[in-house]
Amino acid sequence: MGMIAVVSGVLSTLRSARTMTQWQHVAEVSASSKTASVLAVVPARDEEATLARLLPDLVGQPGVRVVVVDDASGDATAAVARSCGAEVIESAGPAAGWAGKTHAMHLGVSSARDEEWFLFVDADVTCTPDLVGRLVASAAELGADLVSSSARGTGPGWWFLLPAFNTLVFEGSPPDGRGTTALGVGHCILVRRSAFVAAGGWEALAGTHADDVGLATLIRDAGGVVRFLDATALLTTSGIDTFGDCWRSLRKSIQPSMREMFGPWGRVLLVVAGLLHLAYGLVPILRWRSPWSWLAWFSQAVAHREFVRRVGGPEVSAVLAPLSWATIGVFLLDCALRPGAEWKDRRVG
């Protein structure tokens, strides 16, 4: 057991050091603003409440035309969008072979005129009135064809579950774009139209449920420059604030993504990863008397604190880092052993 504590301390230190290094590759959103012709596409399914918070600050931004795609909603999504000044495309739902959100975004870009950029924004996001101009300026400064950013939120989804998950994301999709996949976050993605079209657009990703990472990787592999930004000061989201909503949101992304990438081996990999991460979190707790376990706990807390600091969460939650990792282990096991995932009353896994 002593050797287990040593391994835990060394591994946690190395892993957290890597995560902190990865954060150094995350550019801050530009302080300046640049006007460009932008088509903003908002896929929306039963989002009458959230659109009323997003659209007033998105509609009317310089150079921006906003199109809301009403994805077979059962509420007043379309009416609210029109009342806020957005254009509306009404859809009866995804065509055969398409994922719901991807199909909605595809319908949105089909209405493009002469816009230079496409912006994809989740309906449960709110933004500042200078968001689009600062994203365009960031892309220009970085020489990027695609930039994206997470939003910030409140609640245990953000300060308990997501800090550990952030490390997993950075390990699979580093923010410098040099991993197996490129990092994109569906909350907010700005992509150059010419690069989007050259890469094949949403048609190339029709059936994927990992549309954000999928698009970033598609653009990068077609020769485009992809950058992940920290624009959390400009974006907030209410979609994953609760622990349950966060769990379901991550599950509907991870489960189908692992199936798409690894086929039947995806479930096996999830079981292995789940058990390893359960141990990764529990060893510092169970072996708390060992100085190596203190090192593991501290190292895990450092990376945890960096994430919550950036998204405006309570930094004191870093003391719970090992429990966060153990919970991620349970989450991965849940994805492997409980088949099927749903989102917005649709099966996605």
N, C-alpha and C positions, 0 to 999 in steps of 0.2 A: 504493500500500500504506500510505503514511502516513495518508491520509484514512481508511482502513479501521480503523486503530488508534484514531484519534480517535473515530470512530463507536462503536467497541466500548467505549471508556472512558466516553463520555457515556451510552450506552444501558445499560451495566451499572450505572452509578451511579444513574440514574433508576429502573431496575427494582428494584434492591436497596433503594433508599430506599422505594419503594412497598411492598415486601414487609415491611420493618421497621415501616412505618406500619400495615399490616394486622394485624400481631401485637399492636398496641396495642388492637385491637378484640376480642381473645380474652380473655374473662373467666376468672379463676382459679376453680376449683371452690370452693364454699362451705366454710368451715371448720366450720360448724355442720351439724347433722343434723336432718332432719324426717321423722317417720314418716307414711306414707301407705299406702293399699292399692294394691299394685303386682303386676301379672302379669309375670313375667320369662320370656321365650320364648327358648330356645336352639336354633337349628336345627343339627342335627348329622348328618353323614354320615361314617361310619368314624372316629369321634372318641373311642374308648374310652380312649386314653391322655390326651388333653387334658381330657376331662370329669372325670377323677379329680383334676385340679389345680384346675379352676374351681369345681366344685359345692360342695366343703366350705365355702368361704367365701361362696358365694352363697345356698345353702339356709340358712334360719334367720335371715336378716336381717329385722329387724322389719317386719311388714306385707307381706312378699314371699312370693308363691307361685311356685314355679319349675316350668316345663313344658319338658321336652326333647322336641323333635320328631325322632324317628329317621327320617331321610330315606333309606330303603332301604339301610341299612348292611349290610355284609357281615361285621361284627365284633360285639363285645359291647357296642356303644354303649348299647343299651337296658338291658342288665343292669347296667352300671356306673352309669347314671343312677339307676336304682331303688335300687341299693345305697347311693347318696349321698343319698337322700331326696327326689329329684325325681319329679314325675309324668312319665309318658311317653306320648306319642302316636306310634304307629307308622304310617308312611306307605310306600306302595309306590312312591313317586316322584311327580314333578309331573304334574298333569293337563294335557291338551292346551291349549296356549296360555299355559302358565305357565313361568316360570323356576324352577329348582329351589329356590333359597334363598327366593325370594319366596313360593312355594307352601308351603314348610315353615313360614314365619312366619305365613302366613294360617291354616294349620291350628292353629297355636299360639293365636292370638287367638280362634279359634272356640270355645275352651274357657273363655273369660272368664266370670267370675261378676259380682261387683259392683265390680271393681277400678276405681280412678280413673285409674291410669296403666298404660301398657304399656312394658316395657323389653325391648329386643332386644339380645342379647349374643352375640358369636361364640363358638363352642365352644373355640377355641384361646386364649382370653383367661383371665387370672387376675385376681382383684380383691381389694381389701381388704374386711374385714367391715363397713365403714361406707360402702361405695360408694353404695348405693341411697339411703340417707338423705341423703347430701350432694348427690347429683344432684337429689333432690326439693327440697331447700333451695335449691339454685342456681336451679332453675326458678322457685321462688316469689320469690326475691330479684330475678330478672331479668324477672319477668312473662312468662315464656316458656311456650309450648305444646310446644316440642320443644327438648331440649338433647342434644348429642352430643359425644363426645371420642374422639380417637385414643388408642391405648395407647402404651406404649413397648416397645422391644425391643433386641436386641443384634445384632451381625453386620453385614456389609457392606451388606445391604439397607437398613439404617437409616442408617448414617453415610456411605454413598457414593451410592446411587441416589435415596433419598427426599428429601434436602434440596433438590435441584433440582426434583423433582416437586412438592414442597410449594409452590414459587413458582407453578408452573403451576396447581395447584389453587386457590390464593388468587386468581389472575387470572381464572379461570373462575367460581369460586364463593367470593366474598369472605366472610370470617367474620362481617361485619356483616349478611349476608343480602340485600344490595342488588344482587347480580349477576344475570346472566341465569338462573342457577340458584342455589339456596341450598345452603350447605355442611352436609353430614351425613357422618359417618364410621361405617361399619357395625360397627366394633369394639363400639360401645356407644351406643345411642340410647334416650332416654327421651322418650315422647310422651304428652300428655294424651289420655285415651281419647275425650273428647267431640270434641276437634279432629280426632283420627284418623278417627272415624266420620263426622263432618261432611264431611271431605275426600274420602271414598270408600274409605278403607282400602286394603288390599293389592289388592283387586279392580281398583282404578284403575291399578295398576302391574303387573298380572299378568305380562306378558311381559318386563319390564325386567330387565337384569342390573346396572344402576346403581341398585340399590334404596335405597342410603343417600342419595345426592344426590336421587334421585327422590322419596323420602318427604319430605325436608326442603323441597324445592321445592313439592310438593303441599300441604303444611301451610301454607307461607308464602303461596302463591297463593290459598288458601282464606281468608286473613285472619288466620292464626295468626302468632305471634311465634316465630322460630327463632333459636337462639344456639348457636355453637360454643364449647366450653369447653376449658380446659386442665386435664384431670383425669389427666394422665399419671402423677402420683404414686400414683394409686389403681389403675392398670390396666397390665398387661403382656400381651404377646402373643408367641407363638413361631411364628406362622404364616408370617412373611415375613422371618425372620432371615437365611437364606442368600441369596446373590445370585440364585441360580436361582429360589428360591421367590418372592422379591420380584418378579423379572422376570415370572414366570408370573402372579402375582396381579394386577399392574398391567395386564398384557396382557389378561387375561380381563375386566377392567373397561373399559379404554379402547377396545378394538376393537369390541365390540358397542355401546358407548355412542355412538361416532362414527357407526356405521351407523344407530342409532335416531334420532339427531338430524339427520344430514345426508344419509342415504341413500347413493347411489353417490358423492356428492361427499366423503363422509367420508374415503375413501382418498386422494383428491387433497389434501385439507387436511392429512392426516397426512404425506404426502410433503413438502409445502411446509414444514410445521412441523419435520419431521425435518431437512431440509437447513439451515434457518435456525438451529436450535439446535446442530447440529453445528458450524456456523461460529461461533456465539456462544461455544462452549467452546474451539474451536481457535485463534481469532485471538489471544487473550492469550498462548497458548503459543507459537505460531509467530512472533509479532511481539514477543517478550519484551524486546527491546532498547528498545522505545519506552516512554517514561514513561506514555503513554496506555494501553498494555497493562498496565503495573503497576497503574494505576488500575482498569482492568477486572477484573484478577485480585483485587485487594483488595476491590472492591465485591461481587463474586460470593462471595468468602470470608465477608464480613460476614453475608450472608443465610444462607449455609450453616451458619455457626457458631450462629446463633440457633436454627435448627431442631434441630441435634444437642444443643445445650445443654438445650433443653426436653425432649428425649426421653432424656436421660442418655447420649448418645453421646460419643465422644472428640472434643473440640473441636479438637484438632490436625488432624483430618481436613479442616478448612476449607481447608487449603492445596491440597487436591485439587479445589476447586470447579470450575475450568474443565474438568477431566476428567469430573467428574460431569455437567456440562451437555453435553459432547460425547457421553457415553454415553446421555443422554436423547435426543439427536438420533438415535443409532443405534436406540434402542428404538422411537421413533416411526416410523422407516423400517421396522423389523421388523413393527410392527403393520399398516402399509400394504401391504407387499410380500409378506408370508407369511400368506396367508388362513387363517382358522380358529384358534380358541382353545379350550382345554379346561381344565376344573377338576373335580376329583373324578371323573375318568373320564367326564365329560359334555361335549359340545360346547356352547360358549356363544358362539361367534362364527364 
